[in-house]
Amino acid sequence: MIVRDLIKSLAKSSSDPNFIVTQEVDWLDTLNAEGDNLFPDVFIKNSTTLTWDSSSEIDETNYAIDLSGTTYTGIESIKDIYLIDTGGKSWSYDNFIYDNITKTINMAPSSYKAQSLSPCSSYPSIEINWLSRIGTLTFASDISLGTAELSLLKKICIKETMQTILLDHTKLDRYRTLTARSNEGVLLAIITNFNNEIREAKAKLTNNNSIRSF
């Protein structure tokens, strides 16, 4: 999911779709603070397109692609690969093995059966989609999350934002006007409810080994 779209969803869920109380940049700061600390297994989606006959990363003789350069720092795994023919059509290609130690993709491993589709001049472009560890998010970042993890992250960020509103008189006044909620007790009840839901969601994910630690 693109971070800007996630922030829009967070704002809508907090009854502030036009960012009157909490600005987009504030949501981004919250995501960076909470996402990196609470989700060690959140990944960012990345994509690169290489050219078979000219990209320095490609060893045409050995059908190998070297991703050890600084451009690919933090790479954890290869999500998928597409070969793009001369007409611009993309073809899914799964006949590869990625070595996470050498950061090399073997595009024709002996352990895999031969395929009619293979990297060559007829498919001059190779699109590689890969995952890297989460770093500092921007509005354009694309993060990879399961449904349960995304739901938990949303609840955590909304709860943190509600707590910020509760402690800021200016934001609290704006929020009262925006939602017609007249007292701090309502916000405290919302925060308490989120705390309970977050605790339950964390327990489920931890038991399922979806999240390493909190």
N, C-alpha and C positions, 0 to 999 in steps of 0.2 A: 504494500500500500504506500502511495506517495504521502510524505509527511504533511504536506499542505492540506491534502484531503482528510487526513486523520485529524488535524487540528480543527478543520471545519466541523467534523463530526463531534469532536469534544465540545466545541462552543455551542453547537445545537443541543447537545445533551444536557448542557448546563443552563439552558434557557437564555443564552446570550449569543445567538447566531451572527449578530452584526458586530461582535467584539466591542460592545459599549463598555463593559465592565473589565474584561480581561483581554488585552491585546494579543494579536497573533504571536508576537515575539515572546510574550510572557508564557504562552502555551509551549512554544518551542523550548524555552529555558526549562520548563517543568519536564518535558519529554527527555531532554538531555540529562537532567539530574536523576530522574527516576528510571528511565529505560536502561541506562548503562549500569546502574547499581543493582537493579532488581532482576534484570534479564540477561544473564551471561550468555545465553544461547540465542539471543536475537541476532539476526544477520541482515546485512545490507545487500540488496541485489545490485550487481554491476554487469555491464555488458561491454564487450569489445569486438570489433570486426577486423579480421586480418585478411590479407591478400595472399593467395597461395604462392605466387611466383615472386613476390617482392618483400613481404614482411620479414624482418630480421628474426622474429621469434620462431619462424617455421623452418624446420629441417626437412626439405622435400624428399631427400634420399631415404631417410629413416622414418618418414611419416610421424614426426614428433614436433610438438609445440612447446617451447620453453617459456614459462610464465614466471621465471625467477626475478625478472626486472622490477625496478621500483614502482612501475606503473601498477603492478599487481600486489603491492604490499598488503599483507593481512588476509590474503586469499585462503579460504578454508576448504572449499569444495567446488566442483563444477556442477552447476544445476542442469544445463543442457547445452547441446551444440547443434547448430544448423549449418548445412552447406547451402550456399546460394548460387544458383546456376547463372549462366550468362543472360538469361531473360529476367533475372531478379526474383525468381521463385525460390522460396526457402524449403529445404528438405531436412527433416529431423534426422540426426545422426547419433546413434548410441553405441557404435562399435569403437569404444575408446576406454582407456584406463588412465586415471589421474594419479600420479605419484606425489603425495603431499610433502614428501621430504625433499625431493629434487625440484618440485613445482613444474613437472613436465607431464604433458598429455601425450600418451602413446595412441596415435590415431589408427593403428593397425596391429593390435596385440595378437600374438599367436594363439592365445587362449580363447579368442573369440572366433566364431565362424565367419567365413568370408561373406561379404555382402556385395551386391551389384553396385551399390552406391559407395563411392569412396572419394576422398579428397584428390582433386586433379585440376587441370586447367579448364575442364568443363564446368567445374564448380569453383570459380576463381575467388570467391569470398567465403570466409568461415566466421560465423557469428558464435561467440562463446559467451554464455551467461554464467556468471560465477558469484559465489557468496563470500562475503568477508565479514570479519568481526565488526560489531557496531562501534563507531567512533563518535565524533561530534556530528550530530544531525543538522541538516539544513532543510529548508522548506522543500527542496527538490529531491531529497533522499528518498529512496524506495526501500522500505524495510519488509522483511519476510517474517510473518508471524502466523501461528495457528489461530483458529477461532477462539479457543479458550484463553490463550496468552494475550490476544488482542483485547478481549473483553476485560481481562484483569488489568492490563495496562491502562485502559480507558478509565476504569474505576479508580485506580490509584491516582491518575492525573487529575481527575475531577475532584476527588477528595482533597488533594493538596491545594487545588485552586480554591475550593470552598473555604479551606482553612485560612488561605491568604486573604480572601474577601472578609472573613470574620474579623481579622486583625487589622484591617485597613478601613478606617471610618469613611473615607471618600468612596472606596469601592462598595462598601456596605450600603451606603446611601443610594448609590446608583443601582445596586442589585435590588434593593427594596422597591425602588421606583419601577424597575424593569419587570419584576415578577409579582409585585403587589404582596410581597411577604414582609410583614411588619416588624418582626423581632428576631433577635439572635437565636432564640430557642429553636426556631424552625431549621436554621442552618445547622445548629448543633445536632439536631435529630437526623438530618440528612447525612452529616459526617459520620455519626455513630452507625447509621445503617450501612454506609459504604465500608466502614471499618469491619463490620461483621461479615459482609459479603466478601471482602478482600481476604479476610482470614480463612474463610471456608474455601475460596478459590485457590489460595496458596497451598492449602493442605491437600487438595485434590491433585494439583499439578505436581507437587513434591512427591506424593505417593505414586504417581504415574511416571516419575523420573523425567517429567517434561522440563523441569527447572532444577538446576543443580543445587543452588543455595539462595538464601535470602539474608 
